[in-house]
Amino acid sequence: MSIELAEKLEKLAIETRIPKSKLLDEAIEDLINKHAKKNGQ
């Protein structure tokens, strides 16, 4: 992960009071769903 991306994640976690692990779970789920739609799944 780039430093810039890590800093943005940290800032988002602080602002939303959502743990970084939960934010990463959501991001991964969104990515999987995005690719599933592209593949017609």
PQR file with spaces between the fields and no chain letter, atoms N, CA, C, O and H, PARSE charges and radii, in Angstrom:
ATOM       1  N    MET     1       0.848   -1.161    0.000 -0.4000 1.5000
ATOM       2  CA   MET     1       0.000    0.000    0.000 -0.0000 2.0000
ATOM       3  C    MET     1       0.901    1.233    0.000  0.5500 1.7000
ATOM       4  O    MET     1       1.883    1.299    0.739 -0.5500 1.4000
ATOM       5  N    SER     2       0.554    2.202   -0.835 -0.4000 1.5000
ATOM       6  CA   SER     2       1.356    3.423   -0.887 -0.0000 2.0000
ATOM       7  C    SER     2       1.149    4.239    0.391  0.5500 1.7000
ATOM       8  O    SER     2       0.135    4.095    1.073 -0.5500 1.4000
ATOM       9  H    SER     2      -0.243    2.149   -1.436  0.4000 1.0000
ATOM      10  N    ILE     3       2.101    5.076    0.697 -0.4000 1.5000
ATOM      11  CA   ILE     3       2.008    5.923    1.882 -0.0000 2.0000
ATOM      12  C    ILE     3       0.794    6.834    1.784  0.5500 1.7000
ATOM      13  O    ILE     3       0.080    7.034    2.767 -0.5500 1.4000
ATOM      14  H    ILE     3       2.925    5.193    0.143  0.4000 1.0000
ATOM      15  N    GLU     4       0.561    7.385    0.598 -0.4000 1.5000
ATOM      16  CA   GLU     4      -0.575    8.281    0.396 -0.0000 2.0000
ATOM      17  C    GLU     4      -1.900    7.559    0.664  0.5500 1.7000
ATOM      18  O    GLU     4      -2.788    8.106    1.318 -0.5500 1.4000
ATOM      19  H    GLU     4       1.141    7.222   -0.201  0.4000 1.0000
ATOM      20  N    LEU     5      -2.023    6.354    0.168 -0.4000 1.5000
ATOM      21  CA   LEU     5      -3.238    5.574    0.378 -0.0000 2.0000
ATOM      22  C    LEU     5      -3.412    5.218    1.851  0.5500 1.7000
ATOM      23  O    LEU     5      -4.523    5.276    2.379 -0.5500 1.4000
ATOM      24  H    LEU     5      -1.302    5.910   -0.363  0.4000 1.0000
ATOM      25  N    ALA     6      -2.333    4.857    2.504 -0.4000 1.5000
ATOM      26  CA   ALA     6      -2.388    4.531    3.933 -0.0000 2.0000
ATOM      27  C    ALA     6      -2.813    5.748    4.756  0.5500 1.7000
ATOM      28  O    ALA     6      -3.579    5.620    5.712 -0.5500 1.4000
ATOM      29  H    ALA     6      -1.431    4.810    2.076  0.4000 1.0000
ATOM      30  N    GLU     7      -2.318    6.914    4.385 -0.4000 1.5000
ATOM      31  CA   GLU     7      -2.687    8.141    5.098 -0.0000 2.0000
ATOM      32  C    GLU     7      -4.165    8.458    4.897  0.5500 1.7000
ATOM      33  O    GLU     7      -4.841    8.882    5.834 -0.5500 1.4000
ATOM      34  H    GLU     7      -1.696    7.017    3.609  0.4000 1.0000
ATOM      35  N    LYS     8      -4.671    8.257    3.682 -0.4000 1.5000
ATOM      36  CA   LYS     8      -6.091    8.501    3.412 -0.0000 2.0000
ATOM      37  C    LYS     8      -6.967    7.526    4.194  0.5500 1.7000
ATOM      38  O    LYS     8      -8.014    7.913    4.713 -0.5500 1.4000
ATOM      39  H    LYS     8      -4.122    7.913    2.920  0.4000 1.0000
ATOM      40  N    LEU     9      -6.550    6.279    4.278 -0.4000 1.5000
ATOM      41  CA   LEU     9      -7.293    5.282    5.047 -0.0000 2.0000
ATOM      42  C    LEU     9      -7.307    5.658    6.518  0.5500 1.7000
ATOM      43  O    LEU     9      -8.350    5.575    7.168 -0.5500 1.4000
ATOM      44  H    LEU     9      -5.700    5.965    3.856  0.4000 1.0000
ATOM      45  N    GLU    10      -6.175    6.065    7.046 -0.4000 1.5000
ATOM      46  CA   GLU    10      -6.078    6.489    8.444 -0.0000 2.0000
ATOM      47  C    GLU    10      -7.010    7.663    8.718  0.5500 1.7000
ATOM      48  O    GLU    10      -7.726    7.675    9.720 -0.5500 1.4000
ATOM      49  H    GLU    10      -5.328    6.133    6.518  0.4000 1.0000
ATOM      50  N    LYS    11      -6.999    8.643    7.830 -0.4000 1.5000
ATOM      51  CA   LYS    11      -7.858    9.822    7.990 -0.0000 2.0000
ATOM      52  C    LYS    11      -9.329    9.427    7.958  0.5500 1.7000
ATOM      53  O    LYS    11     -10.115    9.913    8.770 -0.5500 1.4000
ATOM      54  H    LYS    11      -6.417    8.633    7.017  0.4000 1.0000
ATOM      55  N    LEU    12      -9.707    8.559    7.041 -0.4000 1.5000
ATOM      56  CA   LEU    12     -11.091    8.104    6.942 -0.0000 2.0000
ATOM      57  C    LEU    12     -11.509    7.356    8.200  0.5500 1.7000
ATOM      58  O    LEU    12     -12.617    7.553    8.698 -0.5500 1.4000
ATOM      59  H    LEU    12      -9.068    8.164    6.381  0.4000 1.0000
ATOM      60  N    ALA    13     -10.638    6.507    8.713 -0.4000 1.5000
ATOM      61  CA   ALA    13     -10.937    5.751    9.928 -0.0000 2.0000
ATOM      62  C    ALA    13     -11.166    6.695   11.111  0.5500 1.7000
ATOM      63  O    ALA    13     -12.073    6.483   11.916 -0.5500 1.4000
ATOM      64  H    ALA    13      -9.738    6.348    8.308  0.4000 1.0000
ATOM      65  N    ILE    14     -10.361    7.710   11.205 -0.4000 1.5000
ATOM      66  CA   ILE    14     -10.505    8.680   12.298 -0.0000 2.0000
ATOM      67  C    ILE    14     -11.797    9.469   12.137  0.5500 1.7000
ATOM      68  O    ILE    14     -12.551    9.632   13.096 -0.5500 1.4000
ATOM      69  H    ILE    14      -9.625    7.883   10.551  0.4000 1.0000
ATOM      70  N    GLU    15     -12.055    9.961   10.922 -0.4000 1.5000
ATOM      71  CA   GLU    15     -13.240   10.789   10.675 -0.0000 2.0000
ATOM      72  C    GLU    15     -14.537   10.009   10.870  0.5500 1.7000
ATOM      73  O    GLU    15     -15.512   10.547   11.395 -0.5500 1.4000
ATOM      74  H    GLU    15     -11.442    9.829   10.143  0.4000 1.0000
ATOM      75  N    THR    16     -14.555    8.753   10.452 -0.4000 1.5000
ATOM      76  CA   THR    16     -15.782    7.963   10.528 -0.0000 2.0000
ATOM      77  C    THR    16     -15.879    7.154   11.812  0.5500 1.7000
ATOM      78  O    THR    16     -16.938    6.616   12.134 -0.5500 1.4000
ATOM      79  H    THR    16     -13.763    8.316   10.025  0.4000 1.0000
ATOM      80  N    ARG    17     -14.767    7.067   12.549 -0.4000 1.5000
ATOM      81  CA   ARG    17     -14.687    6.245   13.768 -0.0000 2.0000
ATOM      82  C    ARG    17     -14.994    4.777   13.464  0.5500 1.7000
ATOM      83  O    ARG    17     -15.537    4.052   14.298 -0.5500 1.4000
ATOM      84  H    ARG    17     -13.907    7.504   12.287  0.4000 1.0000
ATOM      85  N    ILE    18     -14.633    4.360   12.249 -0.4000 1.5000
ATOM      86  CA   ILE    18     -14.768    2.967   11.822 -0.0000 2.0000
ATOM      87  C    ILE    18     -13.357    2.393   11.753  0.5500 1.7000
ATOM      88  O    ILE    18     -12.477    2.996   11.139 -0.5500 1.4000
ATOM      89  H    ILE    18     -14.192    4.949   11.571  0.4000 1.0000
ATOM      90  N    PRO    19     -13.130    1.242   12.369 -0.5600 1.5000
ATOM      91  CA   PRO    19     -11.784    0.652   12.330  0.2800 2.0000
ATOM      92  C    PRO    19     -11.309    0.404   10.896  0.5500 1.7000
ATOM      93  O    PRO    19     -12.093    0.086   10.001 -0.5500 1.4000
ATOM      94  N    LYS    20     -10.016    0.559   10.718 -0.4000 1.5000
ATOM      95  CA   LYS    20      -9.443    0.341    9.386 -0.0000 2.0000
ATOM      96  C    LYS    20      -9.747   -1.052    8.861  0.5500 1.7000
ATOM      97  O    LYS    20      -9.965   -1.220    7.661 -0.5500 1.4000
ATOM      98  H    LYS    20      -9.379    0.817   11.445  0.4000 1.0000
ATOM      99  N    SER    21      -9.766   -2.053    9.732 -0.4000 1.5000
ATOM     100  CA   SER    21     -10.064   -3.417    9.284 -0.0000 2.0000
ATOM     101  C    SER    21     -11.461   -3.505    8.677  0.5500 1.7000
ATOM     102  O    SER    21     -11.666   -4.204    7.685 -0.5500 1.4000
ATOM     103  H    SER    21      -9.589   -1.917   10.706  0.4000 1.0000
ATOM     104  N    LYS    22     -12.417   -2.800    9.270 -0.4000 1.5000
ATOM     105  CA   LYS    22     -13.786   -2.804    8.736 -0.0000 2.0000
ATOM     106  C    LYS    22     -13.842   -2.063    7.401  0.5500 1.7000
ATOM     107  O    LYS    22     -14.532   -2.498    6.479 -0.5500 1.4000
ATOM     108  H    LYS    22     -12.251   -2.232   10.076  0.4000 1.0000
ATOM     109  N    LEU    23     -13.129   -0.965    7.296 -0.4000 1.5000
ATOM     110  CA   LEU    23     -13.088   -0.219    6.034 -0.0000 2.0000
ATOM     111  C    LEU    23     -12.458   -1.065    4.929  0.5500 1.7000
ATOM     112  O    LEU    23     -12.919   -1.048    3.788 -0.5500 1.4000
ATOM     113  H    LEU    23     -12.568   -0.612    8.045  0.4000 1.0000
ATOM     114  N    LEU    24     -11.407   -1.802    5.271 -0.4000 1.5000
ATOM     115  CA   LEU    24     -10.757   -2.662    4.292 -0.0000 2.0000
ATOM     116  C    LEU    24     -11.668   -3.813    3.882  0.5500 1.7000
ATOM     117  O    LEU    24     -11.699   -4.191    2.712 -0.5500 1.4000
ATOM     118  H    LEU    24     -11.032   -1.817    6.198  0.4000 1.0000
ATOM     119  N    ASP    25     -12.413   -4.373    4.840 -0.4000 1.5000
ATOM     120  CA   ASP    25     -13.382   -5.425    4.507 -0.0000 2.0000
ATOM     121  C    ASP    25     -14.399   -4.910    3.493  0.5500 1.7000
ATOM     122  O    ASP    25     -14.716   -5.587    2.514 -0.5500 1.4000
ATOM     123  H    ASP    25     -12.387   -4.066    5.791  0.4000 1.0000
ATOM     124  N    GLU    26     -14.904   -3.708    3.741 -0.4000 1.5000
ATOM     125  CA   GLU    26     -15.892   -3.117    2.834 -0.0000 2.0000
ATOM     126  C    GLU    26     -15.294   -2.873    1.453  0.5500 1.7000
ATOM     127  O    GLU    26     -15.943   -3.130    0.439 -0.5500 1.4000
ATOM     128  H    GLU    26     -14.647   -3.158    4.536  0.4000 1.0000
ATOM     129  N    ALA    27     -14.075   -2.385    1.411 -0.4000 1.5000
ATOM     130  CA   ALA    27     -13.417   -2.120    0.133 -0.0000 2.0000
ATOM     131  C    ALA    27     -13.196   -3.404   -0.660  0.5500 1.7000
ATOM     132  O    ALA    27     -13.396   -3.432   -1.874 -0.5500 1.4000
ATOM     133  H    ALA    27     -13.548   -2.176    2.234  0.4000 1.0000
ATOM     134  N    ILE    28     -12.787   -4.454    0.022 -0.4000 1.5000
ATOM     135  CA   ILE    28     -12.560   -5.738   -0.648 -0.0000 2.0000
ATOM     136  C    ILE    28     -13.869   -6.301   -1.170  0.5500 1.7000
ATOM     137  O    ILE    28     -13.927   -6.816   -2.286 -0.5500 1.4000
ATOM     138  H    ILE    28     -12.624   -4.431    1.008  0.4000 1.0000
ATOM     139  N    GLU    29     -14.923   -6.203   -0.363 -0.4000 1.5000
ATOM     140  CA   GLU    29     -16.229   -6.694   -0.796 -0.0000 2.0000
ATOM     141  C    GLU    29     -16.716   -5.929   -2.036  0.5500 1.7000
ATOM     142  O    GLU    29     -17.236   -6.527   -2.977 -0.5500 1.4000
ATOM     143  H    GLU    29     -14.876   -5.784    0.544  0.4000 1.0000
ATOM     144  N    ASP    30     -16.543   -4.609   -2.024 -0.4000 1.5000
ATOM     145  CA   ASP    30     -16.924   -3.795   -3.186 -0.0000 2.0000
ATOM     146  C    ASP    30     -16.141   -4.205   -4.432  0.5500 1.7000
ATOM     147  O    ASP    30     -16.707   -4.289   -5.522 -0.5500 1.4000
ATOM     148  H    ASP    30     -16.121   -4.123   -1.259  0.4000 1.0000
ATOM     149  N    LEU    31     -14.856   -4.456   -4.274 -0.4000 1.5000
ATOM     150  CA   LEU    31     -14.011   -4.855   -5.394 -0.0000 2.0000
ATOM     151  C    LEU    31     -14.443   -6.204   -5.954  0.5500 1.7000
ATOM     152  O    LEU    31     -14.521   -6.378   -7.170 -0.5500 1.4000
ATOM     153  H    LEU    31     -14.396   -4.387   -3.388  0.4000 1.0000
ATOM     154  N    ILE    32     -14.722   -7.148   -5.080 -0.4000 1.5000
ATOM     155  CA   ILE    32     -15.176   -8.474   -5.521 -0.0000 2.0000
ATOM     156  C    ILE    32     -16.507   -8.360   -6.254  0.5500 1.7000
ATOM     157  O    ILE    32     -16.694   -8.967   -7.308 -0.5500 1.4000
ATOM     158  H    ILE    32     -14.659   -7.007   -4.092  0.4000 1.0000
ATOM     159  N    ASN    33     -17.437   -7.577   -5.690 -0.4000 1.5000
ATOM     160  CA   ASN    33     -18.732   -7.395   -6.347 -0.0000 2.0000
ATOM     161  C    ASN    33     -18.588   -6.711   -7.709  0.5500 1.7000
ATOM     162  O    ASN    33     -19.282   -7.070   -8.660 -0.5500 1.4000
ATOM     163  H    ASN    33     -17.285   -7.084   -4.833  0.4000 1.0000
ATOM     164  N    LYS    34     -17.711   -5.750   -7.801 -0.4000 1.5000
ATOM     165  CA   LYS    34     -17.473   -5.033   -9.058 -0.0000 2.0000
ATOM     166  C    LYS    34     -17.000   -6.018  -10.129  0.5500 1.7000
ATOM     167  O    LYS    34     -17.493   -5.992  -11.256 -0.5500 1.4000
ATOM     168  H    LYS    34     -17.148   -5.459   -7.028  0.4000 1.0000
ATOM     169  N    HIS    35     -16.063   -6.867   -9.786 -0.4000 1.5000
ATOM     170  CA   HIS    35     -15.523   -7.813  -10.759 -0.0000 2.0000
ATOM     171  C    HIS    35     -16.496   -8.936  -11.063  0.5500 1.7000
ATOM     172  O    HIS    35     -16.499   -9.469  -12.172 -0.5500 1.4000
ATOM     173  H    HIS    35     -15.663   -6.888   -8.870  0.4000 1.0000
ATOM     174  N    ALA    36     -17.320   -9.303  -10.096 -0.4000 1.5000
ATOM     175  CA   ALA    36     -18.334  -10.330  -10.325 -0.0000 2.0000
ATOM     176  C    ALA    36     -19.349   -9.828  -11.352  0.5500 1.7000
ATOM     177  O    ALA    36     -19.788  -10.589  -12.215 -0.5500 1.4000
ATOM     178  H    ALA    36     -17.318   -8.870   -9.195  0.4000 1.0000
ATOM     179  N    LYS    37     -19.722   -8.553  -11.261 -0.4000 1.5000
ATOM     180  CA   LYS    37     -20.675   -7.968  -12.210 -0.0000 2.0000
ATOM     181  C    LYS    37     -20.082   -7.932  -13.615  0.5500 1.7000
ATOM     182  O    LYS    37     -20.781   -8.181  -14.598 -0.5500 1.4000
ATOM     183  H    LYS    37     -19.365   -7.935  -10.560  0.4000 1.0000
ATOM     184  N    LYS    38     -18.786   -7.618  -13.704 -0.4000 1.5000
ATOM     185  CA   LYS    38     -18.113   -7.585  -15.015 -0.0000 2.0000
ATOM     186  C    LYS    38     -18.105   -8.970  -15.659  0.5500 1.7000
ATOM     187  O    LYS    38     -18.194   -9.100  -16.880 -0.5500 1.4000
ATOM     188  H    LYS    38     -18.218   -7.415  -12.906  0.4000 1.0000
ATOM     189  N    ASN    39     -17.997   -9.996  -14.823 -0.4000 1.5000
ATOM     190  CA   ASN    39     -17.922  -11.367  -15.319 -0.0000 2.0000
ATOM     191  C    ASN    39     -19.289  -12.024  -15.394  0.5500 1.7000
ATOM     192  O    ASN    39     -19.386  -13.216  -15.688 -0.5500 1.4000
ATOM     193  H    ASN    39     -17.924   -9.890  -13.831  0.4000 1.0000
ATOM     194  N    GLY    40     -20.353  -11.260  -15.131 -0.4000 1.5000
ATOM     195  CA   GLY    40     -21.699  -11.785  -15.235 -0.0000 2.0000
ATOM     196  C    GLY    40     -22.082  -12.760  -14.147  0.5500 1.7000
ATOM     197  O    GLY    40     -22.916  -13.638  -14.369 -0.5500 1.4000
ATOM     198  H    GLY    40     -20.274  -10.292  -14.892  0.4000 1.0000
ATOM     199  N    GLN    41     -21.498  -12.624  -12.991 -0.4000 1.5000
ATOM     200  CA   GLN    41     -21.794  -13.537  -11.880 -0.0000 2.0000
ATOM     201  C    GLN    41     -22.769  -12.907  -10.911  0.5500 1.7000
ATOM     202  O    GLN    41     -23.136  -13.527   -9.913 -0.5500 1.4000
ATOM     203  H    GLN    41     -20.821  -11.910  -12.811  0.4000 1.0000
